[in-house]
Amino acid sequence: MIPLGLGSAGAVRVGHAVGAGDRPRASAAGWTAILLGAGFTAVAAGVFILVPRQLIGLFSKDADVLSVGSSLLFLAAVFQLFDGIQGVITGTLRGIGDTRTPMVVNLVAHWVLGLPTSYLLCFVIGWGVYGLWVGLSLGLIVTGTILLYVWTRKIRQYREGLS
Protein backbone atom coordinates (compact mmCIF):
# COMPACT_ATOMS: atom_id res chain seq x y z
CA MET A 1 0.00 0.00 0.00
CA ILE A 2 2.87 2.37 0.63
CA PRO A 3 4.17 2.20 -2.96
CA LEU A 4 0.58 2.73 -4.17
CA GLY A 5 0.33 5.86 -2.01
CA LEU A 6 3.72 7.05 -3.22
CA GLY A 7 2.57 6.48 -6.81
CA SER A 8 -0.50 8.62 -6.19
CA ALA A 9 1.58 11.32 -4.52
CA GLY A 10 4.09 11.13 -7.37
CA ALA A 11 1.29 11.56 -9.92
CA VAL A 12 0.04 14.69 -8.14
CA ARG A 13 3.46 16.24 -7.54
CA VAL A 14 4.73 15.49 -11.07
CA GLY A 15 1.44 16.69 -12.56
CA HIS A 16 1.57 19.97 -10.61
CA ALA A 17 5.14 20.59 -11.75
CA VAL A 18 4.24 19.76 -15.36
CA GLY A 19 1.25 22.12 -15.15
CA ALA A 20 3.53 24.87 -13.81
CA GLY A 21 6.05 24.21 -16.58
CA ASP A 22 8.72 23.44 -14.01
CA ARG A 23 10.65 20.66 -15.72
CA PRO A 24 13.36 20.15 -13.06
CA ARG A 25 10.74 19.96 -10.30
CA ALA A 26 8.72 17.38 -12.28
CA SER A 27 11.80 15.21 -12.60
CA ALA A 28 12.77 15.64 -8.95
CA ALA A 29 9.25 14.85 -7.74
CA GLY A 30 9.12 11.66 -9.81
CA TRP A 31 12.55 10.43 -8.81
CA THR A 32 11.85 11.22 -5.16
CA ALA A 33 8.70 9.09 -5.19
CA ILE A 34 10.49 6.27 -7.02
CA LEU A 35 13.44 6.27 -4.61
CA LEU A 36 11.15 6.34 -1.57
CA GLY A 37 9.21 3.40 -2.99
CA ALA A 38 12.39 1.50 -3.75
CA GLY A 39 13.72 2.18 -0.27
CA PHE A 40 10.55 0.99 1.44
CA THR A 41 10.33 -2.18 -0.64
CA ALA A 42 14.02 -2.92 -0.08
CA VAL A 43 13.41 -2.77 3.68
CA ALA A 44 10.34 -5.00 3.32
CA ALA A 45 12.36 -7.47 1.25
CA GLY A 46 15.03 -7.51 3.92
CA VAL A 47 12.46 -8.32 6.60
CA PHE A 48 11.04 -11.11 4.42
CA ILE A 49 14.51 -12.60 4.06
CA LEU A 50 15.70 -12.11 7.65
CA VAL A 51 12.64 -13.18 9.67
CA PRO A 52 10.22 -15.11 7.44
CA ARG A 53 9.24 -17.74 10.01
CA GLN A 54 8.52 -15.09 12.64
CA LEU A 55 6.28 -13.19 10.22
CA ILE A 56 4.37 -16.29 9.20
CA GLY A 57 4.26 -17.41 12.82
CA LEU A 58 2.01 -14.43 13.52
CA PHE A 59 -0.64 -16.17 11.42
CA SER A 60 0.02 -19.91 11.81
CA LYS A 61 2.07 -22.31 13.91
CA ASP A 62 1.62 -25.21 11.45
CA ALA A 63 5.05 -26.59 10.45
CA ASP A 64 4.05 -27.07 6.80
CA VAL A 65 2.70 -23.54 6.56
CA LEU A 66 5.87 -22.17 8.14
CA SER A 67 8.07 -24.13 5.72
CA VAL A 68 6.18 -23.32 2.51
CA GLY A 69 5.46 -19.77 3.63
CA SER A 70 9.13 -19.08 4.35
CA SER A 71 10.08 -20.20 0.83
CA LEU A 72 7.33 -18.07 -0.68
CA LEU A 73 8.41 -15.04 1.33
CA PHE A 74 11.88 -15.43 -0.17
CA LEU A 75 10.28 -15.23 -3.64
CA ALA A 76 8.23 -12.26 -2.46
CA ALA A 77 11.44 -10.57 -1.34
CA VAL A 78 12.85 -11.01 -4.85
CA PHE A 79 9.92 -9.31 -6.60
CA GLN A 80 9.26 -6.74 -3.85
CA LEU A 81 11.54 -4.05 -5.28
CA PHE A 82 10.18 -4.43 -8.81
CA ASP A 83 6.57 -4.43 -7.63
CA GLY A 84 7.10 -1.26 -5.64
CA ILE A 85 8.90 0.45 -8.50
CA GLN A 86 6.23 -0.43 -11.05
CA GLY A 87 3.50 0.83 -8.72
CA VAL A 88 5.21 4.16 -8.12
CA ILE A 89 6.26 4.66 -11.74
CA THR A 90 2.71 4.04 -12.90
CA GLY A 91 1.85 7.14 -10.87
CA THR A 92 4.78 9.26 -12.01
CA LEU A 93 4.02 8.42 -15.63
CA ARG A 94 0.40 9.44 -15.01
CA GLY A 95 1.77 12.77 -13.79
CA ILE A 96 3.43 13.42 -17.14
CA GLY A 97 0.30 12.33 -18.97
CA ASP A 98 1.16 8.73 -19.88
CA THR A 99 -1.47 6.26 -18.73
CA ARG A 100 -1.32 3.98 -21.75
CA THR A 101 2.23 2.67 -21.39
CA PRO A 102 1.77 1.22 -17.87
CA MET A 103 -1.48 -0.44 -18.98
CA VAL A 104 0.11 -2.07 -22.03
CA VAL A 105 3.25 -3.12 -20.15
CA ASN A 106 1.21 -4.65 -17.31
CA LEU A 107 -1.08 -6.42 -19.77
CA VAL A 108 1.77 -7.97 -21.73
CA ALA A 109 4.06 -8.75 -18.80
CA HIS A 110 1.37 -10.37 -16.67
CA TRP A 111 -1.07 -11.91 -19.13
CA VAL A 112 1.28 -12.82 -21.98
CA LEU A 113 4.41 -13.67 -19.97
CA GLY A 114 3.68 -14.15 -16.25
CA LEU A 115 0.43 -16.11 -16.35
CA PRO A 116 1.52 -18.64 -19.00
CA THR A 117 4.84 -19.08 -17.17
CA SER A 118 2.94 -19.66 -13.91
CA TYR A 119 0.72 -22.25 -15.56
CA LEU A 120 3.65 -24.01 -17.21
CA LEU A 121 5.77 -24.14 -14.07
CA CYS A 122 2.91 -25.03 -11.74
CA PHE A 123 0.85 -27.53 -13.69
CA VAL A 124 3.03 -28.80 -16.53
CA ILE A 125 6.43 -28.97 -14.87
CA GLY A 126 4.93 -29.66 -11.45
CA TRP A 127 6.45 -26.95 -9.28
CA GLY A 128 3.09 -26.29 -7.61
CA VAL A 129 2.64 -23.05 -5.74
CA TYR A 130 6.31 -22.17 -6.30
CA GLY A 131 5.73 -22.19 -10.06
CA LEU A 132 2.78 -19.84 -9.64
CA TRP A 133 4.88 -17.43 -7.62
CA VAL A 134 7.83 -17.60 -10.02
CA GLY A 135 5.52 -16.67 -12.90
CA LEU A 136 4.00 -13.84 -10.87
CA SER A 137 7.49 -12.65 -9.97
CA LEU A 138 8.57 -12.74 -13.61
CA GLY A 139 5.63 -10.54 -14.61
CA LEU A 140 6.43 -8.03 -11.86
CA ILE A 141 10.15 -7.98 -12.62
CA VAL A 142 9.55 -7.40 -16.33
CA THR A 143 6.93 -4.71 -15.62
CA GLY A 144 9.14 -2.86 -13.13
CA THR A 145 12.19 -3.00 -15.39
CA ILE A 146 10.38 -1.79 -18.51
CA LEU A 147 8.53 0.99 -16.70
CA LEU A 148 11.77 2.21 -15.11
CA TYR A 149 13.32 2.39 -18.58
CA VAL A 150 10.24 4.20 -19.96
CA TRP A 151 10.19 6.70 -17.06
CA THR A 152 13.91 7.41 -17.43
CA ARG A 153 13.55 8.01 -21.16
CA LYS A 154 10.36 10.11 -20.94
CA ILE A 155 11.46 12.32 -18.05
CA ARG A 156 14.79 12.95 -19.80
CA GLN A 157 12.94 13.97 -22.98
CA TYR A 158 10.59 16.16 -20.96
CA ARG A 159 13.45 17.86 -19.09
CA GLU A 160 15.19 18.55 -22.38
CA GLY A 161 11.99 20.03 -23.83
CA LEU A 162 11.53 17.28 -26.41
CA SER A 163 7.96 16.49 -25.36
Secondary structure as UniProt FT lines:
FT   HELIX           2..20
FT   HELIX           23..50
FT   HELIX           52..57
FT   TURN            58..59
FT   HELIX           63..95
FT   TURN            96..97
FT   HELIX           100..106
FT   HELIX           107..114
FT   HELIX           115..119
FT   HELIX           120..124
FT   HELIX           129..159
FT   TURN            160..161
//
